[in-house]
């Protein structure tokens, strides 16, 4: 799709000078200054967002870090709790048939997801209190539906997506659609790590009458089953971000579709994970914890298959067209954001 042009430009011959009439390019020193200001504001804005997230992280997660340092068992339980999520992320990472993603981008995405999780934490806390204030607590069916589908899931998926968009997406190494799924999985792992750390630390601090080992092992086991979902949801959103990067005319709708799918799967899990296991426990006469684990495994498997099909179809197409023989495997993408500005 060619860019739209003003009627004057369309009707004029190529020799006409339409500078600041219907066309524009930097000509004067002031034009150059305007370009410099614009180019400087973008990285400054990104830096400001990161700094703000870092400050919030120190405030919100400082106690978590102190707890992990002063009580090594806390850190151990956090590590154990993210093993399943880590395995999912490793699977997605190894599914990339194009080029291996640089370690600095992987680590950077992981850390940004942790930092940006503070935005979701603040919004979730404030909105939860607001729902209770207006007489619609999130424990009710209606309150939970609105809270999870319109606040928690969209917000958390957006901040994970933002970690991809602000760093690896902008790098030339992000040179294939499937790279979006890889970085999405890493962002999900980062988010799951800090979320598990907060839950585990809080549970251990509150369990004053229960030994740390018992309290920690119990909550770590529960959180271990919750972590993979974050990896799966954000990998789906990341895949669509990768698709959008190479389909610039439909950048916005593709990104929105990916975020909507991720948020829908995420919110559905949040709404059902505390209700369906209760029904299963009663109907099947099994323990509530067994019903919980069984439900989470089935749910993650179903949504994971959606992601698996996306990755499988990409890998299959990659092999069928012989992409590994035409330079793509060497990282020579045909189009990056440095070649043409994205459409927003």
N, C-alpha and C positions, 0 to 999 in steps of 0.2 A: 504494500500500500504506500503510494507516494505521499509526501507531506502536503497538507492543504496550503493553498496560496491565496493571497488577496486578489480580488478581481482586477485591480490595477496591474499587478505583476503578471497575471495570466494573460492580459490583453497586450501588454507592452512588448516591444521587441527586445532582444537580448542586449542590445547596445544601450538601452535606457538606464540612466543612473537614478535608482529609486531609493537611495540611502535615506533613511528616516522618513520615507514616504510610505513604502510598502515592504522594504527590506532593511536589513541592518547587519553590519559587521563592524568590528572595532577598527576605527580609522584614526581618531584623535587621541591625544594623551588622556583626556578625560574618559574616553571610551575604554582605554586600556586600564585606567584606574578603576572603573566600574567592574570590569572583568576580574581584576585582582581582588577587589572587595568580595565579590561573589564567590570566587574560588577559595578565598580565605575563610569565609563564613561557614562553608560546608564542613571542613574538618574541625573548625572551632566548635560548631554545634555538636558534632559527634563527640569531641573531647569533653564538652560540657556535660553531655548525657552520661558518659562513662564516669566522670568525676562525681556527679550527683549520685549515681548508683553505688560508687565506692563509699561515699559518706554514709549512705543509708545502710550499706552492708556492715560497716563498722558499728553503727548504732544498733541494728537489728540482730546481727549475728555475732556480735562481740562475745556475748555470754556463751554461745555455742562453741566458739573457738577456745575460750578459757576452759570450758568444761572438758573439751577433748584433750587439752594439754594437761590439766591438773588431774584428770581421771582417765588414764589410758584406755580403760575398758570402754569408755564412751566412743573414742575414736575407733576402737576395734569393732564395736557393734555397727558403727556407721559404714565401715569398709565392708563388713559382711553383708549388710543390707543392700548394698548396690551391686553385688556380684551378678544377680540375674540381669539387671539393667545393663551392666557392662558387657555381658555375653551377647545380648541383643545388639548393642552398639558395635561390638567387634564383628558380628555377622554382617551388618550393613556395610561396615568399613571394608571388609574383605570381599563384598559383592561388587565393588567398583572395578569394572573390567577395563577402564580407561587408563588412568594414571594414579599412582599412589599419592594421597594427599599429604602435603608437608606437615611435619610434626608441629611447627610453630602455628599453623592455622588451626590444627586440631586442638592444641592446648589453648590457644587464644579464644576459640569458640566456646570451649568448656568453661573457661574463667568468665567470659562475658555473660554466659547463661546464668552463672551463679550471681554475678553482680546485678543483672537485670531482673533477677527473681525478686529483688527487693521492691520493685515497682508493683508487681502483682501482690506481694505480701501486704503492702500498705493499703492498696485498693481493696483487697479482700477483707482485711480487718475493719476498715472504715465502713464498707458497705454492709458487712455482717451486723455491725453495731447499729447501723441505720435501719436495717430491716427489723431488728428487734424493737427499735425505738418507735417505729410506726405500727407495731403490732402484727408484723408478718415475719416471725422468726424463721430462720432457714431450716429448722427441724420439721416444719410443716410441709405438706406436699406442694402447695402453691409457692410458698416462700423458697423452698429448695429448688423448685423448677426455675423460677426467675433468677435466683442467685447463681446456680450452677450453669444454666444455659446462656445467661446474658452478662454475667460478671466474671466468675471464676474461670471457666473454660476458655472463653475468648481472650481474656486478659493473660492467662498463663501461656497460651499458645502464641499470642502475639509477642510476648517478651522473649520467648525462645526463638521465634522467627527473627526478631530484631537482632539477636546475637549473630545470626547467620548473615543477615542483610548488611550489618554495619562493618563486618570484617571479611570473612572469606569470600562473600559474594563479589566484593570489589576487587579481588585479586585475580590476576590472569590465570592462576592455577585452577580457579573455578571454571573449568573449560568443558564441562559436560553436564547434561541434565541430571545424571545420577549423582553427581557431586553434591547436589542439594540434599538428597536423602542422607548422604554420609554426614554432612555437617549438621543436618537436622537431628540425626541420631546422637551426635556428640553434644549438641545443645540440650537435648532431652536428658542425657546422662548427667550433665552439669546441674540441671534443675533438680533432678531426682536426688542427687547427692546432697545438696544443701537442704532440700525439703526433708529428707530422711534424717539429716543431722539435727534439724530443729525438733522434729517429732521425738526422736530418741532422747535427746537431751532433756526436753520438757517432761517426758514420761518418767525418766530416771529421777529427776529432781522432785517430782510430785510423789513418787513411790517411796515415802519415808519409812514405811513399815515393812517393805519388801526388800530382800537383798538385791543389790545392784545387778548381779548376774541374772537373777530370775526376771527382774523388770526389763533389763536390757535385751535379753534373749527373746522375750515375748514380743516386744515392740519391733525389734529388728527383723523378726520373722515376718510379721505383718507388713512392714514397710518393704521387705524384699519382694513381696508380691505386687506392691503398688508401683514400684520403680519402672518395670518394663513398659508400662503404659505410656509414660512420658516419652520414652525413646521412640515408641511406635508412632504416637500422634505427631510429634515434631518432625520425624523422618518423612511422614506423609506431606506435611506442610512444606518441608524443605524440598521434596521432590518437585512439587508444583512450582516452587520458586525457581528451581533449576530449569523447569520447562518454560517458565515465563522469561527467563533471561535470553533464551534463544527463539522466542516468539514475541518480539517487542511490540507488535501492533496490538496484541491482546495481553500485555503485561499485567494490567490491573485486574481484569476478570480472572485470569489464571491464578494470580496470587490470592484473590478473594476466595476462589473455589477451594484452594488448598487449605487456607485458614478455616473456612467454614467446615470442611470435612474433619479436620483435626479437632476443632472445637466441639463439633457434634458428637464425635466418638468419645471425647474426653468428658463432656457433660453427661452423656448417657451413662458412662461408667460411674461418675460421681452420684448420680441420682439413684442408680440401681444397686450399687455395691452394699449399701446398708439395709436394703429392703428385700431384694431377691433371695439372698442367703437365708434370711429368716423364714421365708416361705418354703425354701428347699429343705431347711432343717426340720420343719414341722411335717411336710409332706413325705419326706423320705426317712424320717425318724433317725437322723444323723446329728452329730454334734454341730453347733453353730460354727465353730472354727473350721471344721471339715467342709461344711457347706460354703463358707467364705472362700477357702482356698480353691475348692472345685469351681466355683463360679468365676473367680478371677482368671484361672487358667483357661477356662473355656472362652471367656470374653476376649482375653488377650490373644488367644489363638485365632479367633474369628477375625478380629481387626488386623492381626499380624498377617493373616493370609491376604488381606487387601493390599498391604504394603508389599508382601512377597510377590504378588502377581505383577505389580508395577516394576519391581526390580527384575523379575524373570523376563518380562516382555522386553525391557530395555536390553538386557544381556543377550536375549535371543536375536533381536534386531541388529545388535552390534556385530554378532557373529555372521548373521545372514548377509549383511551388506558388505562384509569384509572391512569394517571400519579400522581394524588394527593394521591394515595394509596401506592406508592412504594418509598417514601422518597424524591422525587423531590420537592414536595411542602415545605419540610422542609429545602430546600437549599442545598441538597446533590447532587450536580452536578457530573456526571460521569467523566467529564474531564474539567480541567481548564488549563490555561497557565502555572501553576506551576507544572503540571504533565508532560507536554511535550512541548518543544519549538515550537512555531508556524512556519509554513513554509512561507517564504516571496518570 
